Amino acid sequence: MNTGSRSASVLSRIVQARSVLALLVVVGLLAGCAGDPEEYDAVQDIREAYETAEAAMMGQNYRKAIGIFEALQARFPFSDFAKQIQLQLMYCYYKVGRQDEAISAADQFIRENPTHTRVDYALYIKGLAYFEKGPGFLERWFRRDVGGRPPRDGELAFSLLSRLVERYPASPYAEDAHQRMIYLKNRLASYENRVARFYLERDAYVAALNRAKGAIEKYNGADSGRESLEIMIEAYEGLGMMELAADTRRVLQSNFPNDSQASVQ
């Protein structure tokens, strides 16, 4: 066999080998796309699984719902149900007391879907989660004195609920958010006054004045507004600012005319 014939024969074998290899690759890809029966069934049953989780949630079996929703979210992150699963998960996390996870899920939803029609709901759940991280149920509803506790989570809850009410006044969650804001406003203002009293007792008049003024400015209309004004009067007098003290006393008398302590001196 001459050199030309041998070269043609080698080339023919190479082409044949490549064709076989390409066929094997295609077969492999087709087999991979087919997936195993379990995964195929899961794709077919995603709606049924979602409905099962939703039924568990409606029955207040939040832990079961979380397990199913998390599995669906992990396996089908781009399904038609993905956004609704996020919303359901954040609610279930909130209901079982997993507040950090509820906050994280709400943050992710808002970040990924800033124009979604349910952003108000995500903001609401995030605010509720911070609200629940504050004082416990009995302390809230039986009005036990919790004013001395640092209100870090309360401040975040107040800010988030305020944003909800301002941005989405027609939201179905706005009224509840507003009622929670009233509670938080009173608690946060009370805390500011406690801190102001602490400074006042140590003759730190400027610090006391700043905290009392801050309580009035940030939480206008709070139940402790009278006390804030009284602290301001004492602080001004301690600083020798008698004219400002007299002006503040007139404001106190105007807003609380039946208060015997509010008489102009």
N, C-alpha and C positions, 0 to 999 in steps of 0.2 A: 504494500500500500504506500503510495507516495505521500509526501508531506502535506499537500493540500487536502488529500482525502482524510488523513488522520486528524487535521485541524477541524475539518467539517464534522467529523464524528464526535470529537470532544465537545465542540460547540453545541451539537445536537443533544448530547447527554446533559450538559449544563442547563440548557433550556428546559429539558424534561424535568430535571431535578428541581429547578425553580418553580415550575408549574405545580409539581407535587407539593412542595413546601407551601406555596400560596394557597393551594386547596386545603391543606391541613390547618393553616391559620384561619381561613374563612370558616371552616367547620368548627374550630375552637371558639371563635367569636360568636357564632350562632348558638353554640351550646351555652356559652356564658350569658348571652342575652335571654335565653330561655329561662335561666334561673332554676332553683330547686322548687319542688311543688309547694313547700311550706311558704316560701316567699311569694310565690304566685297567689296562693290562697290568701296571704296577708293583704296583698294589693287588692284583691277582689273584696276582701272583708273589711276594708278600712272604714267604710261608712257604718257597718254594723258595730265595729269596735268603738267608733266615736259615739254612736248612739248608746252603747252600753255604758261608757264612761259618763255621758251626760245624764243618763238615768240614775247612775250611782250618785252623782253630784246632787241631783234633785232630791234624792232620798237621804241626803246629808251624809252619805258614805264617802267623804272627801278623800280618804286615804286610798280607797280602791280607785276612785276617779283619777287621782294623781298618778297612780301606777300605770293606768292605761294611757292617759294623755301623754305622759313622759315617754312611754314606749313608742307611741305614734309619732311624736315630735322627733325622736331620735332616728326612726327608720324612714320617715316620710317628711323631711323638713320643707319640701317644696310642694306639698299636696294642696288641693283646694281648701283643705280644712286647716292649713298651717296657722293662719292668723287667728281663727276662732279658737284653736287649741291654745294658743298663747294667752288669749283673754280668759279662757276657762281655767287654765293652770294658775294664773296669778290670783284669781278669786279663791280657788281651792287652797293654795298656799296660805292666803290670808285667813281663811276659815279654820285651818288647823294650827294656826299660831306660828307658821314659818314665815315671819314677817320679812326677814332679809331676802328670802327667795321671792316673795311677792313683789318687793321693791325692785329687785333685779329684773324680774320678768316684765314689770311695768316699764322700767327704764328702757329695756331692749325693744319693747313694742313701740314706744314713743320715738325712739331713735330711728328705728327702721321704717316706721309708718307715720311720719309727722303730719300728713294730711288725711289720715284715715278718719272715717266718721266716728270711730269709737275711741279716739284719743282722749276724749273727756272721761270715759270710763276708766282707762288706764291711769289717768291722773288722779281720779277719785280713789281707786284701789291703792295707789301709792300713798296718798294722803291718809287713808284709813290705816294702812300698815304702820305708818309713823305714829298716828294717833294711838294705836293699840300698844305701841312700844312704851307709851307713857304710863301713868298710874293705872292700876287695875280696875276691874269692873266695879267692885264694891266701893272703892275710893271715889270713883266718878259719880256713881248713881246715889250713894248715900251721903255724898258731899262731906266726906271726912277731910280734914285739913291736910292738903298735900302741897301747900304753897311753898314750903321750904325746900322742895326737891329741885335740883337743876332741870330746867325744861328743854334740854337740847332737842329731843325728838318732838316735843310739843311745838317748838319754833318752826321746825321743818314741816310738820303737819299743817300748822297755821298758814305758812307760806304757800304750800301746795293747794290747800283748799281755797285760799284767797285767789290763786291763779285760776282755778277751775271756775269760781263764781264770776270773776271778771271776764274771762275769755269765752265762757260758755254759759251765759246767764239763762238760756233756754234749756239747758241740759236737765234731764230728769233727776240728776244727782245734785243739782245746785242747791236745792232747798235743804237737804240733809247736810250738805257741806256747810251751808250758812249756819245751821244750828250748832254744828260742832265748832265752828269758828267762835261763836259766842262763848261757849264753855272755855275754849282755849284762850281767848282774849282775856277772860277774867282770871284764869290761872296764871298766865304769863305776866299780866300786870301785877298780880298779887306777889309773884316771885320778885319782880323788880323792886317793889316796895319793901320787901323783906331785906333785900340786899341794901337798899337805901337806908333802912333803919340801922342795919349793921354798921354802915359807915357813919351815920349820924351819932350813934352811941360812942364812937371813937373820935369824934370831932373832925372827921374827914368830910367837911361840909361840901366841898366842890364835887367829890365823888357821889355823895348822897344826892346832891342837887341834880347831877347828870342822870342818875338812875331814875329818880322820880319824874323828871321832865321826859325822859325816854319812855316811861310807862304811859304817860299821857299822850305823847305824840304817836307812838306805835300802836297803842291799844285804846284809842279814843272811844269813850263810851263804856269802858269797863266799870264794874261795880266798885272797884277800889280807887276811882278817880278822886274822891274826897280825901282819902288818905295821902295820895300823891301830892295834892295841893298843900296839905298840912305839913308834909315833910319838906316841901319846897320853902314854905314860910320859915320853918325852923332853921333850915340851911342858910337862907338869906340873912336871917337875924344873926346866926353864928358868924357869918362873914361880915357883919356890920352893914349890910346893904338894906337899910331900913325902908327906903322908898320902894324897892322891888318887893320887899316883904309885904308892905301895905297894899301894893298893886295886886299881889297874889291873893291876899286876904279878901280883897274886893271881888276877885274872880270866884273865890270860894263861897262868899256870901251870895253872889248872884246865882250860882249853880246849885247851892244847897241852902236856901233861905231859912229852912226850919232847923238847921244845925246850930245849936247854941254856941259851938266853938267857932262859928264862922262870923261872929260879930266884928264889925270894923272897929279897930282900936286906934 
